[in-house]
Amino acid sequence: MVKNYQNLHSKIYLFDDSHAVITSGNLTNGGLIKNFEYGIFVDESSLVAKIIHDFQMLSADRITGKVEQRHIIEARKIIENIPRPSVSLFPAFTIETPDSQYDFSKNAIPAINSILEGWRLSIFQCLQKLAQQEFSLNDVYAFEQELQKDYPENNNIKPQIRK
């Protein structure tokens, strides 16, 4: 029997009134095989009895729902009918400012530069110097000395870059 108690996040699996597993893992491929889940196996009869008692109390609660095969079939139909997203390119759009309009696809850098200031502007300008559009944190760390010259009082350049 499968039941659902909305306020209980952990999962309780009872076996023959003599064994129990309390875990974060769902009864799914991810929860049982792929994910790193944490749980505890209980075979001490007094603890299993307490878990069964709690389970019965929760099961009797008015907000507990019984999961039946028809619910699973209905859910599967709903999921199967959800439209699959198609791959699309990022659309061009305009940014309106009081004195002009910017076509993001052509004038993004001046538009972004106009709204940034201080440290954020400095970091953005460093990013513009990178040859590639995909980069790592270490690529940005390469500007540490340059940023230290611009901000000599800042003793936390790398943490600021990460931020």
C-alpha positions in Angstrom: 0.0 0.0 0.0 1.3 3.5 -0.9 0.1 6.5 0.9 1.0 10.2 0.7 1.2 12.5 3.7 2.0 16.0 2.4 3.8 17.3 5.5 6.2 14.4 5.8 9.3 14.8 3.6 11.1 11.6 4.7 10.1 8.3 3.2 9.1 5.4 5.4 9.3 1.9 4.0 7.9 -0.9 6.2 8.5 -4.6 5.6 6.5 -7.3 7.4 6.2 -5.3 10.6 9.8 -6.3 11.4 12.0 -4.0 9.3 11.8 -0.4 8.3 13.8 2.0 6.2 13.6 5.8 6.8 15.2 7.7 4.0 15.3 10.7 1.8 15.2 8.5 -1.2 12.1 8.2 -3.4 11.0 4.9 -5.0 12.4 6.0 -8.3 15.4 5.2 -10.4 17.1 8.4 -9.2 16.2 7.8 -5.5 17.2 4.2 -5.5 20.2 4.1 -7.9 21.5 7.5 -9.2 21.2 10.0 -6.4 23.2 10.0 -3.2 20.5 9.5 -0.6 20.7 9.0 3.1 18.7 6.6 5.2 18.6 4.2 8.1 17.6 0.6 8.2 15.8 -0.4 11.4 15.2 -4.0 12.6 14.9 -3.4 16.3 11.4 -4.5 17.1 10.6 -1.7 19.6 11.7 0.9 17.1 9.8 -0.7 14.2 6.7 -0.8 16.4 7.0 2.9 17.1 7.5 3.6 13.4 4.4 1.5 12.6 2.4 3.4 15.2 3.5 6.8 13.8 2.7 5.5 10.2 -0.8 4.4 11.3 -1.4 7.7 13.0 -0.3 9.6 9.9 -2.3 7.3 7.6 -5.5 8.0 9.6 -5.0 11.8 9.3 -7.6 13.4 7.1 -4.9 15.0 4.8 -3.4 11.6 4.0 -4.2 10.4 0.6 -4.1 6.9 -0.7 -2.2 6.5 -3.9 -4.0 4.1 -6.2 -3.1 2.6 -9.6 -5.6 4.9 -11.3 -3.9 7.9 -9.8 -0.6 6.8 -11.3 -2.2 6.1 -14.7 -3.9 9.6 -14.6 -0.6 11.3 -13.7 1.3 9.4 -16.4 -1.3 10.6 -19.0 -1.0 14.2 -17.9 2.8 14.0 -18.1 2.7 12.4 -21.5 0.5 15.2 -22.8 2.8 18.0 -21.6 4.2 19.7 -24.7 7.9 19.2 -25.1 9.9 22.4 -25.4 11.5 23.0 -28.7 15.0 24.4 -28.9 14.9 28.1 -29.7 17.5 30.8 -30.0 17.6 33.7 -27.6 15.4 36.3 -29.2 16.5 39.8 -29.9 14.8 42.4 -27.7 15.1 46.1 -27.0 16.0 47.9 -23.8 14.3 51.2 -23.4 16.0 54.0 -21.6 14.9 57.6 -21.1 17.2 58.9 -23.9 17.3 56.0 -26.4 16.5 52.5 -27.3 19.1 49.7 -27.5 18.7 46.6 -29.7 20.1 43.9 -27.4 21.4 41.9 -30.3 23.6 44.8 -31.5 24.2 47.2 -28.7 24.1 45.1 -25.5 27.5 46.2 -24.2 26.9 49.9 -24.2 23.5 49.4 -22.6 24.9 47.2 -19.9 27.9 49.6 -19.3 25.5 52.5 -18.9 23.7 50.9 -16.0 26.7 49.4 -14.1 29.0 51.3 -11.9 32.0 50.6 -9.6 33.1 47.1 -9.0 30.4 45.5 -11.2 31.4 47.7 -14.1 35.0 46.8 -13.6 34.2 43.0 -13.6 32.0 43.4 -16.7 34.8 45.2 -18.5 37.2 42.4 -17.6 34.7 39.9 -19.0 34.6 41.9 -22.2 38.3 41.3 -22.6 37.9 37.5 -22.6 38.3 36.0 -26.1 35.7 33.3 -25.5 32.0 33.5 -24.5 32.3 30.6 -22.1 34.9 31.0 -19.4 35.8 29.7 -16.0 36.3 31.4 -12.7 40.1 31.0 -13.2 39.8 33.0 -16.4 38.4 35.9 -14.5 41.0 35.4 -11.7 43.5 36.3 -14.3 42.4 40.0 -13.9 43.2 40.0 -10.1 46.3 42.2 -10.4 44.5 44.6 -12.7 41.6 44.9 -10.3 43.9 45.3 -7.4 45.5 48.3 -9.1 42.0 49.8 -9.6 40.9 49.0 -6.0 44.1 49.2 -3.9 42.2 49.2 -0.6 40.4 45.9 -1.4 42.1 43.0 0.2 39.5 40.5 -1.0 39.7 40.6 -4.8 39.1 36.9 -5.4 36.1 36.7 -3.1 34.7 39.8 -4.8 35.2 38.3 -8.2 33.3 35.2 -7.1 30.5 37.4 -5.8 
